Amino acid sequence: MISLKSSRRWLLLGVALAAAVLAERGYRLRATASVPTAGAEWIWIDSHSAPTVPTAFLAARDFRLEVETLATRVAIQADEEYQLYLDGRWLGGNRYLLGAEVDVYRLEQPLLPGRHRLVVEARSSSASGGILVVLSDGDRPLLESDRSWQTFDSAVPGLVEGWSSLDGGRPARSWGPPPLGRWGRPRLGEPVAPAGSRSQWAEAASFLAVDNGWGGSESGYLIDFGRVVSGRLEVWLDESEVTRLRSAGVSAAPARFAQAPEALGGRHADAWVIPVRGSQRWRDACPRVFRYAWIGTASPPSSARVIEVDPGDPFLAPEGELAKERKQGPFGLPAPAQRQD
């Protein structure tokens, strides 16, 4: 028979546990309310790849609107880098730098009632990283990154455009809401217009195979645009090159950018060409100022062009900036990050 003293002890223990649960929930609510990304969580693909294998995948989420939006914005940050699409339209891309503000895209047209799809192509030179994204109408969140997002490690026809099903994906892994680990407490940047709304193109003027040791660079292909350009490099790899990268177990090729060919050698890669499995296209995450691009592939690209931007573009990367950041260590997290108080 349970004594009165024992019953009181169990009652006090139950009260203490309930208080602890409520306190934790209160902490989460306060933490969510104190960050500008609402209830969005840092997510990633739930992959069994080795922690050093370059990774590229798609994260997608459908959502439905009952009324037309008036002030639609998408806030996003991704470690290591991202490309962002809404209903098949490319909004922009960027790479992560420690302490950088969250990118905010201001949609120029309202979203109409009905079904819509937001897709993030995320890439990392290791198998780890994170995506944080929230779509809102003014101050009202409409869609946030969480476990309900579906991830795909291979390209699927119609996935980005929105006409294929998301049934074949895997639920995203959630690291949790910010503030979190090295990503800290997010700060929103100034809203910008989508990159795709102001794009001009510059086609490559020539491709030149270079041998090991040329200009201090490894073997690969030199792409010359014939003039200094400001923008994002976009290349279509030969199908045999994509197969070679996958079979070699590296899944990526280094890339460097410079205004003079002799400046291409003797430094870390400025970017890694990591196409999503099943895709031959790769687009650089951030715009750069360059005339020459070198990529360490065994065969020449099928084609190459630059999506040009204005010289004052806020995402424009100074020459060598990304290489400098890489020396500080890996971008992603090998395990779930620890929360900051």
Disulfide bonds with the S-S distance in Angstrom:
none
